[in-house]
Amino acid sequence: MIVIEPCESQPGGWGHLTARTNSADAALKHRIPVIDRMMEVLGQLEHREGGATIRDLVSALELPRTTIYRILNTLQLHDMVRRDETGAYQLGSRLMALAAHVATGGSQIDVVAIAQPLLDRLSSELGEACKLSVMDGDATLVIATSPGRREYALSVAPGQRLPCHAGAAGKLLLAHLDEPARQAALARPLIGYTAKTLTDPRRLLAELARIRRQGWSQDKGEGLPSVLAYAAPVFDTRNHMVAALSVPFLAGTEAGRMEGIRLAAIAAAQAISAAIPGPVTR
């Protein structure tokens, strides 16, 4: 695409046209088509909750079946995708690990591997699903989960992206961002999902300040009216927040059990934080 911009040094002129066109041509020249196609495949899987079959991808992308098969086979070898019992492909665990490294500023800490056993212990103790989330642009990304055991436990899947202003984990992550990153994440309009969603920036910023003071976050039905949650921060050894642990549960849960969930979530997040190794000194 050619972007036409007037040249600042010549008002009304078109001095930027050649430079921008040349830049675009150079970018196209150095692209690798097979990687473009691979990203198209991953993009399809990202937006299909139940995954996609080879036939689905051939139809959506209008690529040869053999090309789709080779891309999926290579991605599967690297755990970037996985194939379920129905033959559908879904995003794989390796992507979750990569997302965790992005969240920790490119460090080599594998937060998912450290957290998973403790998430499993927490879900077994409470009977509720629990999840670990990180910031992903202006949304939160679920990078690890453990299913609930109770009859009415909620289901959470790795790879889900959720609005950061309408949930316990998202608000907690926002609260611990530095000011420029927080303002960037809140630059878009705050969509109201329920009557409890905070859509006034001033009220949301006041809520984030309160979360920082108290050290945990609560979802009072801000994303879905029937779903509540508590979230607690996971810190590295430099006291930087790297993820949010949260436990969603159904509205109507009695107050004593809610308090037990809150305390258990905080304790589990502290245990994960304690298990994160410090920087390696040479």
KEVO-299625 format. One record per residue (C-alpha): residue number from 1; residue in three letters; x, y, z. Coordinates in steps of 0.2 Angstrom, whole numbers. Layout:
{rec NUM; Ala; {X; Y; Z}};
...
END
This chain:
{rec 1; Met; {0; 0; 0}};
{rec 2; Ile; {6; 17; -4}};
{rec 3; Val; {4; 31; 9}};
{rec 4; Ile; {4; 48; 2}};
{rec 5; Glu; {10; 61; 15}};
{rec 6; Pro; {14; 80; 12}};
{rec 7; Cys; {32; 84; 14}};
{rec 8; Glu; {35; 95; 30}};
{rec 9; Ser; {49; 105; 22}};
{rec 10; Gln; {38; 109; 7}};
{rec 11; Pro; {20; 113; 13}};
{rec 12; Gly; {7; 106; 1}};
{rec 13; Gly; {21; 96; -8}};
{rec 14; Trp; {23; 77; -9}};
{rec 15; Gly; {41; 74; -4}};
{rec 16; His; {37; 58; 6}};
{rec 17; Leu; {29; 49; -8}};
{rec 18; Thr; {45; 41; -16}};
{rec 19; Ala; {52; 37; 1}};
{rec 20; Arg; {37; 28; 7}};
{rec 21; Thr; {34; 19; -9}};
{rec 22; Asn; {53; 13; -9}};
{rec 23; Ser; {51; 8; 9}};
{rec 24; Ala; {36; -3; 5}};
{rec 25; Asp; {44; -10; -10}};
{rec 26; Ala; {59; -15; 0}};
{rec 27; Ala; {48; -23; 14}};
{rec 28; Leu; {39; -34; 0}};
{rec 29; Lys; {56; -39; -7}};
{rec 30; His; {63; -46; 9}};
{rec 31; Arg; {47; -55; 14}};
{rec 32; Ile; {47; -74; 15}};
{rec 33; Pro; {30; -80; 8}};
{rec 34; Val; {30; -97; 17}};
{rec 35; Ile; {31; -87; 34}};
{rec 36; Asp; {16; -76; 28}};
{rec 37; Arg; {6; -91; 24}};
{rec 38; Met; {11; -99; 41}};
{rec 39; Met; {5; -83; 50}};
{rec 40; Glu; {-11; -84; 40}};
{rec 41; Val; {-14; -101; 47}};
{rec 42; Leu; {-10; -96; 65}};
{rec 43; Gly; {-22; -81; 63}};
{rec 44; Gln; {-36; -93; 57}};
{rec 45; Leu; {-33; -104; 73}};
{rec 46; Glu; {-33; -89; 84}};
{rec 47; His; {-50; -84; 79}};
{rec 48; Arg; {-58; -101; 79}};
{rec 49; Glu; {-63; -107; 97}};
{rec 50; Gly; {-65; -125; 92}};
{rec 51; Gly; {-50; -126; 81}};
{rec 52; Ala; {-50; -129; 62}};
{rec 53; Thr; {-48; -144; 51}};
{rec 54; Ile; {-37; -145; 36}};
{rec 55; Arg; {-52; -143; 25}};
{rec 56; Asp; {-58; -127; 35}};
{rec 57; Leu; {-41; -119; 32}};
{rec 58; Val; {-40; -124; 13}};
{rec 59; Ser; {-57; -116; 11}};
{rec 60; Ala; {-53; -100; 22}};
{rec 61; Leu; {-36; -97; 15}};
{rec 62; Glu; {-38; -103; -3}};
{rec 63; Leu; {-21; -112; -2}};
{rec 64; Pro; {-17; -130; -9}};
{rec 65; Arg; {-21; -144; 3}};
{rec 66; Thr; {-3; -150; 2}};
{rec 67; Thr; {3; -132; 8}};
{rec 68; Ile; {-8; -132; 23}};
{rec 69; Tyr; {-3; -149; 28}};
{rec 70; Arg; {15; -146; 27}};
{rec 71; Ile; {13; -130; 37}};
{rec 72; Leu; {3; -138; 50}};
{rec 73; Asn; {14; -153; 51}};
{rec 74; Thr; {29; -142; 54}};
{rec 75; Leu; {20; -131; 67}};
{rec 76; Gln; {15; -147; 76}};
{rec 77; Leu; {33; -153; 77}};
{rec 78; His; {37; -137; 86}};
{rec 79; Asp; {22; -138; 98}};
{rec 80; Met; {15; -122; 90}};
{rec 81; Val; {-1; -131; 86}};
{rec 82; Arg; {-9; -147; 92}};
{rec 83; Arg; {-22; -159; 84}};
{rec 84; Asp; {-36; -165; 94}};
{rec 85; Glu; {-46; -181; 93}};
{rec 86; Thr; {-58; -174; 80}};
{rec 87; Gly; {-44; -169; 68}};
{rec 88; Ala; {-46; -151; 72}};
{rec 89; Tyr; {-30; -141; 74}};
{rec 90; Gln; {-28; -128; 89}};
{rec 91; Leu; {-15; -117; 95}};
{rec 92; Gly; {-1; -126; 105}};
{rec 93; Ser; {8; -125; 121}};
{rec 94; Arg; {24; -117; 114}};
{rec 95; Leu; {14; -101; 109}};
{rec 96; Met; {9; -100; 128}};
{rec 97; Ala; {27; -101; 133}};
{rec 98; Leu; {32; -88; 121}};
{rec 99; Ala; {19; -76; 127}};
{rec 100; Ala; {25; -79; 145}};
{rec 101; His; {42; -74; 139}};
{rec 102; Val; {35; -58; 131}};
{rec 103; Ala; {26; -53; 147}};
{rec 104; Thr; {42; -55; 157}};
{rec 105; Gly; {52; -43; 146}};
{rec 106; Gly; {61; -56; 136}};
{rec 107; Ser; {68; -65; 151}};
{rec 108; Gln; {71; -84; 151}};
{rec 109; Ile; {59; -88; 165}};
{rec 110; Asp; {46; -101; 160}};
{rec 111; Val; {32; -94; 171}};
{rec 112; Val; {20; -107; 164}};
{rec 113; Ala; {30; -122; 168}};
{rec 114; Ile; {33; -115; 186}};
{rec 115; Ala; {15; -110; 188}};
{rec 116; Gln; {6; -126; 181}};
{rec 117; Pro; {8; -138; 196}};
{rec 118; Leu; {2; -124; 208}};
{rec 119; Leu; {-13; -120; 197}};
{rec 120; Asp; {-17; -138; 197}};
{rec 121; Arg; {-16; -139; 216}};
{rec 122; Leu; {-26; -123; 218}};
{rec 123; Ser; {-40; -130; 207}};
{rec 124; Ser; {-40; -147; 216}};
{rec 125; Glu; {-41; -138; 233}};
{rec 126; Leu; {-55; -126; 227}};
{rec 127; Gly; {-64; -136; 214}};
{rec 128; Glu; {-64; -121; 203}};
{rec 129; Ala; {-55; -117; 187}};
{rec 130; Cys; {-40; -105; 189}};
{rec 131; Lys; {-30; -97; 176}};
{rec 132; Leu; {-14; -87; 173}};
{rec 133; Ser; {-14; -71; 162}};
{rec 134; Val; {-3; -58; 155}};
{rec 135; Met; {-5; -42; 146}};
{rec 136; Asp; {-6; -43; 127}};
{rec 137; Gly; {-7; -26; 120}};
{rec 138; Asp; {-23; -19; 126}};
{rec 139; Ala; {-30; -35; 131}};
{rec 140; Thr; {-26; -50; 143}};
{rec 141; Leu; {-20; -66; 136}};
{rec 142; Val; {-23; -83; 146}};
{rec 143; Ile; {-7; -92; 146}};
{rec 144; Ala; {-11; -107; 158}};
{rec 145; Thr; {-26; -115; 165}};
{rec 146; Ser; {-32; -129; 177}};
{rec 147; Pro; {-50; -135; 175}};
{rec 148; Gly; {-62; -135; 190}};
{rec 149; Arg; {-68; -151; 198}};
{rec 150; Arg; {-85; -144; 204}};
{rec 151; Glu; {-101; -148; 195}};
{rec 152; Tyr; {-104; -130; 190}};
{rec 153; Ala; {-85; -125; 188}};
{rec 154; Leu; {-82; -113; 174}};
{rec 155; Ser; {-72; -118; 159}};
{rec 156; Val; {-56; -107; 154}};
{rec 157; Ala; {-45; -111; 139}};
{rec 158; Pro; {-27; -105; 136}};
{rec 159; Gly; {-26; -93; 122}};
{rec 160; Gln; {-41; -83; 126}};
{rec 161; Arg; {-40; -64; 125}};
{rec 162; Leu; {-51; -54; 136}};
{rec 163; Pro; {-54; -36; 139}};
{rec 164; Cys; {-42; -29; 152}};
{rec 165; His; {-54; -17; 160}};
{rec 166; Ala; {-68; -29; 163}};
{rec 167; Gly; {-61; -43; 174}};
{rec 168; Ala; {-51; -46; 190}};
{rec 169; Ala; {-35; -52; 181}};
{rec 170; Gly; {-35; -38; 168}};
{rec 171; Lys; {-38; -24; 181}};
{rec 172; Leu; {-24; -31; 191}};
{rec 173; Leu; {-12; -31; 176}};
{rec 174; Leu; {-17; -13; 172}};
{rec 175; Ala; {-14; -8; 190}};
{rec 176; His; {4; -13; 189}};
{rec 177; Leu; {9; -6; 172}};
{rec 178; Asp; {20; 9; 172}};
{rec 179; Glu; {10; 25; 168}};
{rec 180; Pro; {14; 26; 149}};
{rec 181; Ala; {9; 8; 146}};
{rec 182; Arg; {-7; 10; 156}};
{rec 183; Gln; {-12; 25; 146}};
{rec 184; Ala; {-8; 16; 130}};
{rec 185; Ala; {-19; 1; 135}};
{rec 186; Leu; {-33; 13; 140}};
{rec 187; Ala; {-32; 23; 124}};
{rec 188; Arg; {-47; 14; 116}};
{rec 189; Pro; {-65; 17; 122}};
{rec 190; Leu; {-70; 7; 137}};
{rec 191; Ile; {-84; -5; 131}};
{rec 192; Gly; {-98; -9; 144}};
{rec 193; Tyr; {-101; -27; 144}};
{rec 194; Thr; {-113; -27; 159}};
{rec 195; Ala; {-120; -14; 171}};
{rec 196; Lys; {-105; -17; 182}};
{rec 197; Thr; {-91; -13; 169}};
{rec 198; Leu; {-81; 2; 173}};
{rec 199; Thr; {-83; 13; 157}};
{rec 200; Asp; {-78; 30; 165}};
{rec 201; Pro; {-59; 32; 164}};
{rec 202; Arg; {-58; 42; 180}};
{rec 203; Arg; {-68; 28; 189}};
{rec 204; Leu; {-57; 15; 182}};
{rec 205; Leu; {-41; 24; 187}};
{rec 206; Ala; {-47; 26; 204}};
{rec 207; Glu; {-51; 7; 205}};
{rec 208; Leu; {-33; 3; 198}};
{rec 209; Ala; {-26; 14; 212}};
{rec 210; Arg; {-36; 5; 225}};
{rec 211; Ile; {-30; -12; 218}};
{rec 212; Arg; {-12; -7; 219}};
{rec 213; Arg; {-15; -2; 238}};
{rec 214; Gln; {-24; -18; 243}};
{rec 215; Gly; {-13; -30; 233}};
{rec 216; Trp; {-27; -40; 224}};
{rec 217; Ser; {-42; -37; 212}};
{rec 218; Gln; {-60; -42; 211}};
{rec 219; Asp; {-72; -45; 196}};
{rec 220; Lys; {-90; -40; 202}};
{rec 221; Gly; {-98; -46; 186}};
{rec 222; Glu; {-90; -34; 174}};
{rec 223; Gly; {-87; -46; 160}};
{rec 224; Leu; {-102; -57; 162}};
{rec 225; Pro; {-116; -54; 175}};
{rec 226; Ser; {-115; -71; 182}};
{rec 227; Val; {-96; -73; 184}};
{rec 228; Leu; {-86; -66; 198}};
{rec 229; Ala; {-68; -68; 201}};
{rec 230; Tyr; {-53; -64; 212}};
{rec 231; Ala; {-35; -61; 205}};
{rec 232; Ala; {-18; -60; 214}};
{rec 233; Pro; {-1; -54; 207}};
{rec 234; Val; {14; -65; 203}};
{rec 235; Phe; {30; -56; 205}};
{rec 236; Asp; {48; -60; 200}};
{rec 237; Thr; {63; -58; 211}};
{rec 238; Arg; {64; -39; 206}};
{rec 239; Asn; {46; -36; 212}};
{rec 240; His; {40; -34; 194}};
{rec 241; Met; {23; -41; 191}};
{rec 242; Val; {24; -54; 177}};
{rec 243; Ala; {7; -62; 178}};
{rec 244; Ala; {-10; -62; 186}};
{rec 245; Leu; {-17; -78; 194}};
{rec 246; Ser; {-36; -78; 195}};
{rec 247; Val; {-51; -89; 200}};
{rec 248; Pro; {-68; -86; 192}};
{rec 249; Phe; {-83; -93; 200}};
{rec 250; Leu; {-102; -91; 198}};
{rec 251; Ala; {-112; -77; 206}};
{rec 252; Gly; {-122; -82; 221}};
{rec 253; Thr; {-107; -91; 229}};
{rec 254; Glu; {-109; -88; 248}};
{rec 255; Ala; {-98; -75; 256}};
{rec 256; Gly; {-88; -87; 267}};
{rec 257; Arg; {-83; -97; 252}};
{rec 258; Met; {-79; -81; 242}};
{rec 259; Glu; {-67; -76; 256}};
{rec 260; Gly; {-59; -93; 255}};
{rec 261; Ile; {-56; -92; 236}};
{rec 262; Arg; {-48; -75; 238}};
{rec 263; Leu; {-36; -80; 252}};
{rec 264; Ala; {-32; -96; 242}};
{rec 265; Ala; {-28; -86; 226}};
{rec 266; Ile; {-17; -74; 235}};
{rec 267; Ala; {-7; -89; 243}};
{rec 268; Ala; {-5; -98; 227}};
{rec 269; Ala; {1; -82; 218}};
{rec 270; Gln; {14; -80; 232}};
{rec 271; Ala; {19; -98; 230}};
{rec 272; Ile; {22; -95; 212}};
{rec 273; Ser; {32; -79; 215}};
{rec 274; Ala; {43; -88; 228}};
{rec 275; Ala; {47; -102; 215}};
{rec 276; Ile; {53; -90; 201}};
{rec 277; Pro; {72; -90; 201}};
{rec 278; Gly; {82; -75; 203}};
{rec 279; Pro; {93; -68; 189}};
{rec 280; Val; {109; -78; 185}};
{rec 281; Thr; {125; -70; 189}};
{rec 282; Arg; {141; -73; 179}};
END
